[in-house]
Amino acid sequence: MSSYFYDIEICNFRGIDHLKVDGLTSVNVLVGANNAGKTSVLEAVFMLSGVSNPWMPTRANYLRNSQLATIDGTRYMFHNLDFANKPLLKAKVDGGVRRLTFGAVLASSTDSSSSLSHSRSVIKRLDFDFGVGEGDDFPYHSTLFMGNNNDMQQTLDDSYHESLNCLFIPANKGDDNAMTNFATLVRRNSKQLVIDALKGFDPSIETVEALPDGLYIKVSGVQELLPISMAGDGVRRMINIVATIANEDNNMVLIDELDNGLHYSAHVKMWRAMLGFALSHDIQLFVTTHNLDCLQGLKNAMQEDDRFKSMVNVYDIARTKENGYQAYKYSYEALKEAIDKEIEIRR
């Protein structure tokens, strides 16, 4: 539990002016309408997991859109695109608080990409201040800047050493990540964990093999191994997620749009596998979804196994007229009542 986030606070980050999410547990599911800020919350957690790494903003942008993986692309992380709104991210942990803030140093540039050229300020450097522990100070510092060769460079604070490992699984299928994580399990002689989960997901899958050119699956009745690209989106998503969660190197796993590519009938199987791994490997999960079938599958998985009931919270992220961004928490009983009585979870 030493690496867990118990609550998070987000200020001036992307579209969120202020949001606090309290009472986090082992598995935290974020729901809400489109553009409610669910992915932004994941990205804030991602940034906080690597406070000393100045590349985190560009990596988060890359997961959204590879064309934004530049220093200047991080302008979209400043609330209302106003550089005076310095993002401030906090997470309560054992021993204190993780905290991160960053600001932009600007340079004037002429944009000639349109017929009517215009000048605007571009970001030439990001300055990061961070701390982990008691107090509200920021004793550590790092930067990300454009070098003389127009390449991104960094300065690090050698006095800080990160102990938390976090992996972000974006909404796309991410076959490359699946290959890397599954290969790690093969080296540790632990691939059966993934195979057993896949058999529960699709009984026709007999095994998975990591070959030099990628992942292959053995399907009953088919003589040759099939490349993972021939499998359905649901199987590929399942392999990626389960192989990542089963990799013990990660203290924290973030999954955007869990339901992406999954048939509704597969949701409870996915949740069984995920909750089981989170329980056995002491991993903290943050998951987004906007699919009611996905929440139904979660409720059914918790209903089948009492161990799961206390390890999951669902948070409805909503922007209210009077109180701004809010996170409404549903424990198992509240989630079950809402689903069974067909109460709209989103507010």
ZAKOLFI-659357 format. One line per 10 residues: for each residue x, y, z negated of N, C-alpha, C, CB. Coordinates in steps of 0.05 Angstrom, whole numbers. Each point is the difference from the previous one (the first is absolute). Glycine has a CB too. Layout:
# residues N
X:Y:Z:X:Y:Z:X:Y:Z:X:Y:Z; ...
# end
This chain:
# residues 347
16:-24:0:-16:24:0:17:26:0:-35:-26:-24; 61:23:21:17:24:-3:0:17:25:28:-25:-31; -34:14:54:0:15:25:-28:10:8:40:-26:14; -60:21:-31:-27:7:8:-5:30:-2:-15:-44:-16; -2:54:33:-11:27:-2:-27:-2:-15:23:16:43; -26:0:-64:-24:-2:-16:-20:22:7:26:-19:-36; -17:41:47:-17:19:13:17:17:18:-32:1:-40; 20:12:59:14:17:19:-15:27:2:17:-40:26; -1:61:-20:-11:27:4:13:11:25:-8:7:-50; -9:4:68:8:9:26:-8:29:3:-4:-46:20
23:63:-14:-6:29:4:12:9:27:-1:8:-50; -15:6:65:10:13:25:13:-19:19:7:42:-26; -18:-66:29:11:-20:18:-20:-7:21:29:-19:-38; -21:23:64:-18:-4:23:-26:15:-5:21:-45:10; -43:32:-7:-26:14:-3:-9:3:-29:-12:-17:44; 27:6:-63:-8:-1:-28:12:24:-15:-4:-51:2; -13:68:-13:10:22:-16:6:-10:-28:-26:33:27; 8:-50:-38:6:-12:-27:-17:-25:-3:11:46:-19; 1:-67:10:-14:-25:-6:15:-15:-21:-18:-3:47; 3:-7:-67:12:-17:-20:-15:-27:-1:13:41:-27
3:-63:27:-11:-27:0:10:-13:-26:-2:-4:51; -16:-1:-70:7:-10:-26:-6:-30:-3:-9:46:-19; 22:-58:0:-6:-28:-7:7:-20:21:-36:18:-27; 59:-14:41:8:-19:20:7:-27:-13:17:38:29; -21:-59:-14:5:-27:-10:17:-15:20:-43:0:-26; 42:-27:25:16:-16:18:-8:3:29:7:-32:-38; -33:32:44:-10:2:27:-19:24:1:5:-50:8; 1:69:9:-15:25:2:-10:4:28:27:21:-37; -53:-21:40:-13:1:27:-12:28:3:-10:-50:0; 18:63:22:-10:27:6:-20:-1:22:44:19:-15
-68:-9:9:-21:1:20:-9:29:4:-15:-47:-12; -1:52:32:-10:26:5:-6:4:29:26:17:-38; -39:5:45:-6:6:27:25:6:16:-45:18:-14; 42:-18:41:23:8:17:10:28:-7:-19:-29:37; 45:32:-37:13:25:-6:-4:9:-30:-6:13:48; 0:-33:-65:-3:7:-28:27:2:-14:-44:-24:0; 65:15:12:27:3:-12:11:-26:-10:-13:45:-12; 1:-68:19:10:-26:-10:29:-5:8:-47:-18:2; 53:21:24:27:-5:9:19:20:-12:-18:-18:42; 10:43:-47:17:20:-12:7:-9:-29:-21:36:28
3:-48:-42:6:-10:-27:21:-22:2:-47:11:-16; 44:-29:35:21:-21:4:27:13:5:-35:-32:18; 35:52:0:25:13:7:13:14:-25:-17:6:47; 0:5:-64:10:13:-24:13:-21:-18:-35:36:3; 23:-59:-6:11:-22:-16:27:-9:13:-46:-15:-14; 46:13:40:24:-8:15:23:20:-6:-28:-21:36; 22:47:-34:20:20:-6:10:-2:-28:-22:30:33; 5:-34:-52:7:-2:-28:17:-26:-6:-41:26:-12; 37:-46:28:15:-25:-4:30:3:7:-42:-26:9; 48:47:7:27:4:9:7:30:-3:-3:-39:31
1:49:-55:3:29:-4:27:10:8:-32:-3:-37; 53:-14:36:27:9:7:6:-1:29:13:-15:-45; -31:3:61:5:-4:28:-12:22:17:0:-49:-8; 17:67:19:-11:23:15:-13:-8:27:34:28:-22; -31:-53:30:-12:-9:25:-29:-8:-3:45:-15:15; -55:13:-39:-27:-10:-4:-21:16:15:15:-15:-45; -14:42:46:-21:14:15:-1:-8:30:5:38:-32; 19:-40:44:1:-7:29:-9:-29:4:37:33:7; -31:-51:-27:-9:-27:3:-31:-2:-3:44:-16:-19; -55:31:1:-29:1:-3:-13:10:25:5:7:-49
6:14:61:-10:11:25:2:-21:23:12:47:-15; 11:-61:15:4:-21:21:-22:-21:-1:49:8:-2; -58:-15:-22:-21:-21:-2:-26:10:11:23:-18:-40; -27:44:41:-24:12:12:3:4:30:-10:23:-44; 33:-11:51:5:8:28:30:3:3:-45:23:5; 57:-40:11:29:1:3:11:27:10:-2:-49:9; -15:64:6:9:26:10:3:21:-22:-23:-11:43; 12:5:-67:1:19:-22:23:-7:-19:-49:7:4; 65:-27:3:22:-8:-18:24:18:3:-16:-47:3; 12:73:-6:21:20:1:-2:18:-24:0:-1:50
20:17:-55:-1:19:-22:-23:19:4:49:-4:-8; -51:15:32:-22:20:4:-27:-13:-1:31:26:28; -33:-52:-22:-25:-14:-2:-11:-2:-29:13:-26:40; 4:30:-59:-9:0:-28:-16:24:-7:40:-27:-12; -43:47:30:-17:23:-5:-28:-9:-7:28:28:31; -37:-51:-21:-27:-10:-4:-4:-11:-28:-3:-9:48; 25:7:-64:-3:-8:-27:-5:23:-19:30:-37:10; -27:62:0:-6:23:-16:-30:8:3:48:16:5; -61:-14:-28:-29:5:1:-6:25:16:-5:-22:-45; -14:20:63:-8:22:18:23:10:17:-35:12:-33
56:-28:37:23:8:16:13:26:-11:-21:-22:40; 18:26:-66:11:23:-13:24:-8:-16:-46:22:-2; 70:-13:10:24:-8:-13:3:11:-29:21:-2:45; -38:21:-52:-1:9:-28:-12:-21:-18:-3:48:17; -13:-66:-6:-13:-21:-15:20:-24:-2:-47:15:15; 66:-13:-33:19:-22:-3:-14:-25:-11:37:34:-7; -36:-57:20:-11:-24:-11:12:-7:-27:-9:-16:47; -8:7:-65:9:-10:-26:-14:-26:-5:7:48:-18; 8:-69:14:-10:-27:-4:10:-11:-27:-2:-8:50; -16:-4:-65:7:-11:-27:-12:-28:-3:3:47:-19
11:-64:4:-11:-26:-7:9:-7:-28:1:-15:48; -20:8:-65:7:-8:-27:10:-29:0:-35:31:-19; 58:-35:7:13:-26:-1:9:-5:-29:15:3:48; -6:-28:-54:11:-5:-26:25:18:-4:-17:-48:1; 17:62:-23:23:17:-6:-3:29:10:27:-40:2; -50:47:9:-3:28:9:-15:3:26:41:9:-24; -31:9:41:-14:7:25:20:1:23:-35:26:-27; 28:-37:49:14:5:25:-11:25:13:9:-50:7; 8:68:2:-10:25:11:18:8:23:-18:14:-44; 5:-3:65:14:7:24:-13:25:12:13:-48:9
3:67:-1:-9:23:15:20:6:21:-25:19:-40; 16:-6:61:19:7:22:-10:25:14:13:-48:6; 7:63:4:-6:25:15:15:1:26:-8:23:-43; -1:-6:61:11:2:27:17:25:3:-39:-26:18; 61:24:-5:17:22:9:-4:3:30:34:-6:-37; -42:30:45:-9:4:28:20:14:17:-46:2:-17; 44:-7:43:15:14:20:-18:8:23:42:-26:-11; -38:49:23:-17:9:21:6:-15:26:-4:46:-21; -16:-52:36:4:-15:25:-21:9:21:19:-39:-25; -11:38:50:-19:7:21:-11:-26:13:24:43:9
-49:-46:-9:-13:-23:12:-7:6:29:-19:-14:-45; 33:1:64:-5:5:28:-15:-23:13:41:27:2; -55:-43:-19:-14:-23:11:-25:7:15:19:-27:-37; -28:52:34:-25:9:14:7:23:18:-28:-15:-39; 10:22:56:4:21:19:4:27:-14:-26:-25:34; 13:28:-57:3:24:-16:18:-6:-24:-46:17:14; 72:-12:-11:19:-6:-21:-7:17:-25:36:-12:34; -32:0:-58:-5:15:-24:21:-9:-21:-50:5:11; 54:12:-30:20:-6:-21:-15:-10:-25:32:35:18; -20:-54:-31:-10:-9:-25:23:-10:-17:-44:-12:21
39:9:-47:21:-9:-18:1:-31:1:-5:41:-29; 29:-52:30:3:-29:-2:16:-6:-24:-2:-5:50; -1:-20:-60:14:-8:-24:28:-10:8:-43:-12:-23; 63:24:11:27:-9:5:12:-16:-24:7:40:30; -20:-38:-53:9:-15:-23:-22:-4:-21:46:19:7; -46:-42:-19:-18:-5:-23:17:-3:-25:-34:-23:30; 26:37:-51:14:-2:-26:-18:-15:-20:25:43:9; -15:-64:-20:-15:-17:-18:10:3:-29:-8:-33:37; -10:35:-55:6:0:-29:-17:-22:-13:11:50:0; 2:-66:-17:-15:-22:-11:11:-7:-28:-9:-18:46
-7:2:-60:8:-9:-27:-16:-25:-7:12:47:-14; -1:-63:-4:-14:-24:-10:6:-1:-30:4:-25:45; -25:26:-61:3:-1:-29:-16:20:-14:46:-16:7; -39:23:-32:-15:19:-16:5:28:11:3:-30:-40; -22:48:34:3:28:8:-11:6:27:40:2:-29; -38:24:36:-10:9:26:21:12:18:-43:9:-23; 68:-14:15:22:12:16:6:-17:25:19:21:-42; -2:-10:59:8:-14:25:31:0:0:-43:14:25; 55:-33:-39:29:0:-2:15:-10:24:-7:-6:-47; -7:-6:66:14:-12:24:-8:15:25:2:-45:-23
16:45:43:-5:15:25:11:-15:24:1:43:-26; -15:-40:48:10:-11:26:-10:17:22:1:-47:-18; 10:44:42:-9:15:23:-1:-17:25:19:42:-20; -35:-33:39:-1:-12:27:2:24:19:-28:-41:-14; 47:40:33:5:24:16:9:-8:28:12:26:-41; -14:-7:59:10:-4:28:30:7:1:-46:11:18; 61:-31:-8:29:4:2:7:15:25:7:-41:-25; 19:46:29:10:15:23:-6:-14:26:35:19:-29; -37:-45:29:-6:-16:24:-30:-4:4:44:-23:-5; -60:39:-10:-29:-1:2:-11:-28:-9:2:33:37
12:-45:-56:-9:-25:-12:-6:4:-29:27:-27:33; -45:11:-44:-7:3:-28:21:-12:-18:-49:-2:13; 56:17:-34:20:-8:-20:-11:5:-27:37:10:32; -24:-22:-52:-10:2:-28:23:6:-19:-37:-32:12; 29:43:-35:18:0:-23:-15:-13:-23:23:43:15; -9:-60:-31:-13:-15:-21:12:8:-27:-7:-38:32; -8:32:-53:8:5:-27:11:-27:-11:-34:38:-7; 61:-40:6:12:-25:-8:-4:-7:-29:34:8:34; -45:11:-50:-4:-6:-28:-26:-15:-5:26:41:-11; -42:-44:32:-26:-14:-4:1:-27:15:-25:44:-5
15:-65:-7:-1:-27:12:-28:-10:-1:48:-9:-13; -60:2:36:-27:-9:2:-2:-29:-8:-9:34:36; -12:-41:-51:-4:-28:-9:-26:-11:12:25:10:-42; -40:6:56:-26:-9:10:1:-6:30:-23:28:-35; 12:-50:43:-1:-8:29:-29:0:8:42:-27:-3; -49:42:24:-27:2:10:0:-4:30:-12:32:-37; -9:-45:47:-3:-4:29:-28:9:8:33:-39:-1; -35:53:23:-25:11:11:-7:-16:25:10:46:-18; -33:-59:18:-11:-14:23:-21:17:13:9:-46:-21; -3:58:45:-18:18:13:-24:-15:11:38:31:10
-56:-16:2:-25:-11:11:5:-18:24:-25:39:-17; 47:-34:32:5:-17:23:9:-28:-9:12:40:27; -8:-58:-8:5:-28:-7:28:-5:-12:-31:-12:36; 51:27:-28:26:-1:-13:13:-27:2:-16:34:-30; 17:-46:54:13:-27:3:29:0:-8:-32:-9:36; 47:31:-32:28:1:-7:4:-3:-30:8:29:40; -25:-16:-56:1:-3:-28:-6:-29:-9:-13:48:-5; -6:-60:19:-7:-28:-7:24:-18:5:-48:9:12; 62:-5:10:23:-16:6:22:3:-21:-10:4:48; 16:21:-56:21:5:-19:-7:-12:-27:11:42:24
-35:-38:-34:-8:-10:-26:-2:-31:-1:-24:43:-8; 13:-54:30:-2:-29:1:27:-13:1:-45:4:22; 64:8:-7:27:-11:2:13:0:-28:4:16:48; -9:4:-64:10:1:-27:-11:-23:-17:5:50:4; -30:-55:-1:-12:-23:-14:11:-26:8:-42:26:-5; 48:-29:31:12:-25:10:27:-4:-13:-24:5:44; 40:16:-46:27:-2:-12:-2:-8:-29:17:34:32; -39:-26:-45:-4:-6:-29:-15:-26:-4:1:48:-9; -7:-62:31:-15:-25:-1:-28:5:-13:43:-26:-3; -55:48:11:-26:7:-12:-22:5:21:25:20:-38
-20:-29:63:-19:5:21:-27:-14:-5:39:6:31; -39:-28:-47:-24:-14:-5:-22:17:-12:27:-42:-5; -18:63:-10:-20:19:-11:-17:12:21:32:10:-37; -20:-2:59:-15:12:22:-16:-21:15:35:36:5; -23:-59:0:-14:-21:14:-26:-8:-15:44:-16:19; -42:12:-45:-23:-8:-15:-22:22:1:29:-27:-31; -21:52:30:-20:22:3:-13:0:27:26:27:-33; -10:-32:54:-11:-1:27:-19:-23:4:42:22:17; -35:-45:-29:-18:-23:3:-28:6:-13:40:-31:0; -39:46:-22:-26:8:-12:-15:20:18:20:-8:-45
-5:22:60:-11:20:19:-10:-13:25:31:35:-18; -15:-54:29:-7:-14:25:11:-28:-2:1:42:28; -18:-62:-35:10:-28:-4:14:-12:24:-38:-5:-32; 34:16:56:13:-12:23:30:7:2:-44:3:24; 53:16:-40:28:8:0:15:-20:-18:-11:49:8; 31:-63:4:14:-21:-15:26:11:-12:-19:-34:30; 33:52:-16:25:11:-11:7:25:16:15:-46:-14; 5:60:3:11:24:13:30:-3:1:-38:29:-17; 50:-23:39:29:-2:3:12:27:9:-5:-49:12; 28:56:-24:15:23:8:22:-8:19:-11:24:-44
8:-19:70:20:-6:20:16:25:8:-29:-38:17; 51:36:-3:16:23:6:-15:22:15:38:-30:2; -58:23:13:-15:20:16:-27:8:-13:23:-17:41; -28:9:-65:-24:8:-13:-14:-22:-16:-5:33:36; -19:-27:-46:-16:-19:-15:-17:-17:18:0:31:-39; -3:-57:32:-16:-18:15:-18:-16:-20:35:-4:37; -59:-3:-28:-18:-15:-16:-6:-27:13:-20:42:-19; 16:-62:2:-9:-27:10:-29:-3:-6:46:-20:-7; -62:17:28:-29:-4:-2:-7:-28:6:-8:48:13; -9:-60:-29:-8:-28:4:-12:-4:27:-7:-5:-49
15:-16:63:-11:-6:27:16:13:22:-44:-4:-21; 63:21:15:16:13:20:29:-11:-3:-29:42:0; 40:-52:22:26:-13:-2:23:19:-5:-17:-34:31; 17:57:-18:22:19:-4:-6:21:-21:12:-7:48; 9:17:-60:-3:23:-18:-9:24:17:36:-18:-31; -53:35:19:-10:23:13:13:25:-12:-44:-23:10; 53:42:7:11:25:-11:-22:15:-15:33:3:38; -25:12:-58:-19:14:-17:-17:20:17:31:-5:-39; -20:14:61:-15:19:18:-24:-13:12:42:23:10; -43:-50:-10:-23:-15:11:-22:-3:-21:30:-24:32
-23:29:-57:-20:-3:-21:-19:24:-1:32:-28:-27; -54:25:15:-19:22:-2:11:22:-19:-38:-32:9; 26:55:-8:8:22:-17:-2:-7:-29:-14:32:35; -6:-47:-42:-4:-7:-28:23:-17:-11:-49:2:7; 58:-22:8:22:-17:-8:26:16:-2:-23:-40:22; 27:57:-3:25:16:0:0:19:-24:3:-3:50; -26:15:-56:-2:18:-23:4:-16:-25:-32:30:25; 21:-54:-27:2:-17:-23:30:-7:-5:-47:-18:8; 61:10:13:28:-8:-3:16:24:-10:-4:-35:36; 0:58:-24:15:24:-8:-5:7:-29:-3:16:47
-22:-16:-56:-6:8:-27:10:-20:-20:-40:25:17; 34:-51:-13:7:-20:-19:30:-3:-2:-43:-24:9; 57:24:14:29:-2:0:13:23:-15:-2:-25:43; -10:49:-41:10:23:-14:-4:-2:-30:-9:28:41; -15:-36:-49:-7:-1:-28:16:-23:-14:-46:18:10; 51:-39:5:15:-23:-12:30:6:-2:-34:-30:19; 43:51:-6:28:7:-2:6:14:-27:3:5:51; 11:-18:-68:3:9:-28:18:26:-2:-6:-47:-14; 17:55:36:17:24:-1:-17:26:-3:34:-24:29; -60:22:-24:-17:23:-1:-15:2:-26:-5:-2:49
9:24:-64:-16:4:-24:-28:11:6:43:8:-25; -45:5:48:-25:13:8:-4:-3:30:5:33:-38; -30:-39:46:-7:-3:28:-25:17:5:19:-47:2; -17:63:20:-22:18:8:-11:-10:27:21:39:-25; -47:-43:27:-12:-11:24:-22:19:9:10:-47:-15; -6:59:39:-20:18:11:-20:-15:18:34:38:-2; -59:-34:-3:-22:-13:15:4:-30:0:-4:41:29; 1:-53:-52:3:-29:-3:-18:-15:19:11:7:-48; -35:3:53:-19:-15:17:6:1:29:-34:11:-34; 54:5:43:6:3:28:7:-27:13:17:46:-9
-33:-54:29:4:-25:14:-12:-25:-13:41:21:16; -54:-18:-39:-11:-23:-15:-30:-2:6:35:5:-36; -43:-30:42:-29:-6:1:-11:1:-28:6:-29:41; -32:36:-44:-11:3:-27:2:-25:-16:-31:33:19; 30:-57:-6:1:-25:-15:27:-5:-12:-34:-18:31; 55:33:-22:27:-5:-10:7:17:-24:13:-12:47; -30:31:-54:8:19:-21:4:-14:-27:-25:35:24; 7:-53:-32:3:-12:-26:25:-18:-1:-50:1:-6; 57:-13:29:24:-17:1:25:18:-3:-23:-34:29; 23:57:-16:22:18:-3:3:10:-28:-6:14:47
-16:-7:-60:1:10:-27:10:-21:-19:-38:31:10; 29:-56:-7:9:-22:-17:31:-2:1:-43:-25:8; 54:26:16:29:-2:4:14:24:-13:-7:-27:43; -3:51:-37:13:24:-10:-1:2:-31:-12:22:43; -11:-27:-54:-3:2:-29:17:-22:-14:-46:19:5; 47:-43:7:17:-21:-11:29:7:0:-34:-33:15; 44:45:7:28:7:1:6:23:-19:1:-15:48; -19:35:-49:4:23:-18:2:-10:-29:-24:30:32; 8:-50:-39:-1:-10:-27:26:-16:-6:-50:-2:2; 58:-15:16:23:-18:-5:27:14:3:-28:-37:16
29:59:0:26:13:5:2:28:-13:2:-25:43; -23:33:-58:0:25:-14:6:23:19:15:-23:-42; -31:24:64:3:21:20:-24:19:-3:25:-31:32; -20:57:-30:-22:19:0:-7:6:29:15:20:-44; -41:-22:50:-11:4:27:-17:25:1:1:-50:8; 2:65:14:-18:22:7:-10:-6:28:25:34:-30; -52:-35:33:-13:-8:24:-21:20:8:9:-49:-11; -12:55:37:-22:16:9:-19:-16:17:29:41:-2; -54:-34:1:-20:-12:18:-24:18:1:16:-47:-10; -31:46:32:-26:14:1:-22:-20:8:23:44:11
-17:-70:-15:-17:-21:10:-16:-13:-23:32:-9:38; -58:10:-37:-16:-11:-22:3:-31:-2:-32:37:6; 36:-50:17:5:-29:0:26:-6:-15:-24:-5:43; 44:22:-41:25:-4:-14:-4:2:-30:25:19:39; -42:0:-48:-6:3:-28:-17:-24:-10:3:50:4; -20:-59:13:-16:-24:-7:18:-24:-4:-39:18:26; 59:-21:-9:19:-22:-3:16:3:-25:3:-4:49; 4:29:-57:15:4:-25:-17:-7:-23:25:37:21; -50:-29:-21:-18:-7:-22:-3:-30:-3:-25:43:7; 22:-57:16:-3:-29:-1:25:-14:-11:-32:3:38
56:7:-29:24:-12:-10:3:4:-30:21:8:45; -28:15:-56:1:5:-28:-20:-17:-15:17:47:8; -40:-50:4:-22:-16:-12:8:-29:-3:-34:32:19; 50:-42:0:8:-28:-1:22:-6:-20:-12:-2:48; 27:23:-56:23:-5:-18:1:23:-21:26:-24:37; -31:17:-62:-2:20:-21:27:15:-4:-35:-28:-22; 57:16:30:26:13:-3:2:25:16:21:-44:-9; -36:45:31:2:22:19:-16:25:-9:7:-33:36; -27:28:-54:-19:21:-6:12:24:-14:-34:-35:-3; 55:31:-13:11:22:-15:24:13:14:-15:-23:-41
23:12:64:24:10:13:-6:18:24:23:-41:-15; -48:47:20:-8:16:24:-17:24:-8:2:-42:28; 5:64:-17:-17:24:-1:-5:10:28:17:12:-46; -41:-3:52:-7:12:25:-4:30:-4:-21:-43:17; 33:59:-1:-2:29:-3:-13:12:25:40:1:-30; -62:13:26:-14:14:22:12:28:2:-43:-28:-6; 58:33:27:12:27:3:-20:17:15:48:-20:1; -55:42:-13:-20:18:12:7:29:-4:-35:-35:-7; 28:52:26:3:28:-3:-27:13:-6:40:0:32; -43:10:-56:-25:11:-9:0:30:3:-5:-37:-33
-19:48:35:-3:29:4:8:16:-25:-36:-9:33; 29:-2:-56:4:15:-25:27:-6:-13:-49:0:-6; 59:-25:8:24:-7:-15:23:-9:17:-30:-14:-36; 28:19:62:22:-7:18:4:-31:2:22:43:-12; 2:-51:16:6:-29:3:-3:-14:-27:31:9:38; -46:-32:-37:-4:-16:-24:4:-29:7:-32:34:-18; 40:-50:-2:3:-29:3:-19:-13:-20:49:4:16; -70:-17:-6:-20:-13:-17:8:-29:-3:-37:32:14; 41:-41:-39:11:-27:-4:-23:-20:-5:41:20:-20; -38:-44:33:-18:-22:-3:16:-24:-10:-31:17:36
25:-27:-60:11:-25:-9:-17:-23:12:17:21:-43; -11:-46:36:-14:-22:12:-30:2:-4:40:-29:-7; -49:34:-18:-29:0:-5:-13:23:15:8:-19:-46; 4:42:47:-12:23:15:-1:-6:30:17:32:-35; 4:-45:46:1:-7:28:-21:-21:6:49:11:2; -52:-31:-19:-20:-21:4:-28:12:0:31:-34:-22; -37:51:3:-26:12:-2:-6:17:25:3:1:-50; 17:15:59:-4:17:24:-6:-17:24:30:34:-20; -15:-56:24:-3:-16:24:-26:-16:-2:49:-3:6; -54:-10:-29:-24:-16:-3:-26:16:3:26:-30:-30
-26:55:21:-23:16:1:0:19:25:-3:-2:-50; 23:-3:67:2:15:25:1:30:-5:-24:-37:24; 39:44:-45:4:29:-6:23:10:16:-17:-6:-47; 14:29:60:22:11:16:23:7:-18:-33:19:33; 56:-31:-27:24:5:-17:11:27:5:11:-48:1; -10:57:25:10:26:6:-19:22:-11:23:-18:42; -12:39:-53:-17:22:-11:1:23:19:10:-15:-47
# end
